[in-house]
Amino acid sequence: MTLPFRFAVNMLRPGTGEEWRERCRRAEELGYDVILVPDHLGMPAPFPALVAAAEATTRPRVGTFVLNAGFWNPTLLGREVTTTDALTGGRLELGLGTGYVREEHERAGIEFLPPGARVDHLRRTVEELDRVLAAEGSPRPPLLIGGNGDRVLRLAARHADVMAFAGGRTEGGRVTVLAPKEMDERVAAYRRFEKEAGRAAPAELNLLLQRVVVTDDRAAATADFRPYVPHLSEEEVRELPLLAVGGVREIADRLRERRERYGFSYLTVLDDAMEAFGPVIEELRGN
């Protein structure tokens, strides 16, 4: 089943209240369906930023992309979720992940657990959050879970409305970019886990586009990315799922191909690419 495209922008940059509202209004004008906020130190605090985003706009949903589960007590998180969903008129989408930045945990005085323990904590957070919200009589907002490892994929297959793929994996503190064939394998693994979970309907699949460059010279636009993937050929670099490089129509065609190949219908860009990606949204919607 081919799902319609949805588009989101992940807002990384803080600013004054009016600057924030103006950027959110601009995202709405450009056609974004969701305004997202990450959960990193030095970036906007997620829940107040989302309330302000909803107040400044009328159509887009708002969400976290993604909360670092290690930062949150599930009971207190339940309070934040319930209040934010109410204040945004039910427009909240909740994104959760294990967290991967050791330095942020150290700055916050929170233990940085080994990978397996972080997944365990994410699972407990999801389950306890469901219990807390049910006890309060509050429905859980749509849930997005981000990650690539088998245990996170299995967790998402059981609980999430959206599975978010980052296009890379963290190994020993370093991020390794997933080549197209590796992404094929990860998506196929997730679909197997969905079948094992007996889902009535498949989840929406999200992809974070790490770089968007509208250009007639794709080779030049990807040249500075080559050092991150020295093991890949130039053609393989151009085909990386996390890159959107080329003319507007060319990018749109490739994103249609990726939806067909992988199932990615929900696409997220970073805020520095918000304007550049606007014409691609128009092209994909046929406007």
N, C-alpha and C positions, 0 to 999 in steps of 0.2 A: 504494500500500500504506500503510495507516494503522498506525503503530507505537503501542504502548502508551506512556502517559505515564511519564516518569522525572522526578524532582524533586531539585534540588541546592540547597545553601545555600553561598554564598561568604563565608567567615569573614574579615572585615577587621580585627577588633579583637584586639590582643594581650592577654595577661593572664598571671596566674600559671599554673603547671602544673595546679593543681587547677581553677581557673576554666576553663581551656581544655578539660580533660577533661569537666567538667560540662556545658559548652555542647555538646560533641560528643555526649554521651550524650542530651542533650535533643533534639538534631536527630534522633537515631535514634528516640526516642520519638514524635516528631511525624510520622515516616514518610518522612523524606528518604532518598533512595537513594544520594546522593553528598555527601560533605563536601569542599568545595573551599577552596583557599587561593590568593590572588593573588600577584603578584610586584612589589610596590611598596615603596619605602623607607618606613620608619615602620610597616609592617605585619608580620605574622608571617613568619619565614623559611620558605619553602614546605616543604622536605623534612623537617626535624625536626618541624614542626607536623603534617604528614601522618602520620608514624610515631606520634606521640602520639595523633592522632585514631583511628587504627586500633587502637591498644592499648586505648583507652577504649570501643570499640564492637565489635559482632560482625557486623552486617549491612551497613552502608553501605560503598560503595567510597569511595576518596579520590582527589583529583586536584588538578592545578594549573589555575588559571583567571585568566589564562594566564601562562606564563613569558614574560618579556621576552627574546626571542632575543638581543638585543644584549648582555645581561649574561652570556651563557654561551658558554664554549668547548665545542664538541660532544663532544670526548673526555672532558672532565671532567663534562659533563652525563650522558654515558653511565654513568659511575661512580655518580652520584647516582641515576639512574633504576634501574639494576640493584640497588643496595643497598636503595633504598626499596621497590621491588617485592617484594624478598625479605622485608624486615622487616615488610611489611604483608600477607604471605600472598597475594601476587598480586592485591591489590585496587587497585593503582595505575592511574589513567587520566591520561595526560600531555596537558596543554594547552599549546599554543605560539602566540605572536603576535609581531608585529613590534616592539612597544613604541611608545609614542606620547608619552611625557612627557619633553620636553627637559630640564627642570630636574633630573630624577632622574639622567639620564645625566651631566649636568654635576657633580652632587654626587659621583657615583661615579668621576669622572675618565675616563668612557668617551665616545668621540666619538658625537654624535647625528647619524646619517647622514640624507641626504635620503630621502624616501619610497621611491623606486625601489630605492635601495641597501639599505634596511631589508628590503624584500621579498626581494631577492637573498640577503641574509644569512639570512633565515628559510628560504629554499629550501635553501641550503647546509647549514644546521643540521639540517634534516629528513633530507637525503640522507646527510650524514656520520654522524648519529646512527644511522641504519639500518645503515650500514657497521660502525660501532664495535660495536653490539650483536650483529650477525651474527658478527663476528670473535670475540666473547667467548662465542658460543653462547647468548646470551640473547635470548629473543623480545621484540619491542617491545610495551609495553603499548598498549592502545587509544589512538589519537591523536586529539585534538581540535585543530583550527586555528580561530582566531578572526580575524574581519575582515569587510570588506565590499567592498573593491576587486576589480576583475576579476582581477588577478594572484594575489591571495591566494585568491580563489574557485577559480581554475584549479589552484593548488597543492593546495588541500584536496580538489578533485575527484579528483586523482591519488593522494593519499597518506592522507587523513584518514578515520577512522571516524565522526567527528562534525564537522559544520560549525557553528560558533557565530556567530550574528549579534548585534551589539551594539545595534541599533536606532538607530544614529547614525553619522556619519562625521566625521573630523577634517580640517578644512581651514584652513590657515594658523594652526594652534594653537587653533582654535575648534571646538567640537563642534556639528554640525548634526544635529538629530533627523530621522529618516526618517519621512515621512508614510506611511500605509498603501499608497498606490499606488507609492511609491518602494520599499517593502519587497517588494511584489509583483514589481517589476522585478528586484531583487537576487536574490530566490529563483529566479525564472525563469532568470536568467543562470546561477546556480549549477547548476541542473538541466541546462541546455544543456552546460555544461562537463563534467558527469558523463557525459552521452551521448558527448561527444567523447573522453573518457578511456576509454570502453568498460567502465565498471564493471559487475561482475556483479550488484551490489545497491546501492541508493542509501544514502547516509550518513544517519545520524540527524541531525536539525536541532535545534540548541539556540538558545534565546532568553533573554537576560538581561532580567528584569523589573526595571527601575530603581526602580519605586515600586509598593508594594502598600499599599492603604488599604481596609480593610473599613469601609463606611459606607453609610448610607441617603441621603446627600447627595453625589452624585457631583460636582455642579457646584462645591460649596464645596471638595471635596477636590482638584480639579484647578485651582482658581483661581490658586494660587501658581505653577503650572507654565506658565500662559499666557504670561508674559513671555519664556520660552525659545523659544516657537513663535508669535510674533505674526502670522505669515503664515497660520496655520491657523484655521479656524472652530472654535467650541466643540464641535460634533459631531465634527470631525476630531481634536481633542485627545482626546476621550473614546475615539476608536477607535485611538489610537496603540498599536502593538504592544507598546511597552515599559512601558505602564501597565496595572496591574491594580487597578481602582477600582470599588467598588460593594459590594453584599451578597455573602455567600459564594456563594450559588447563582448570582447574576448573574455574578460573576467566573468561576466554573467554566464556565458556559455560554459566555462569551466566549472562554475559553481553548480550549474544544472547537471553537468556530468558527474560531479562529486555527490550530488543528491542521489543520482541514479546508482552510482557505484557503491557508496557507503551508507546512504540514507540520511545524510546531513541536511536537514531542512531548516534548522534553527541556527543562525549564524551570528556570532558575536565579533565585534571589532573593538579595538581600544580607542579611547577618546581622541587621540591624535590623528586617527584615520576617519573620524566621524564625517567630516565634510567630503573627503575624497570618495567615500563609499556611498554617499547619497545618490549620485547618478546611477550607480550599480543597482541600488534598490529600485529606482524608477524603471530601469531596464528589465529587471527580473519580474516586476509586476506588470510590465507591458504598458506603462504610462508614457 
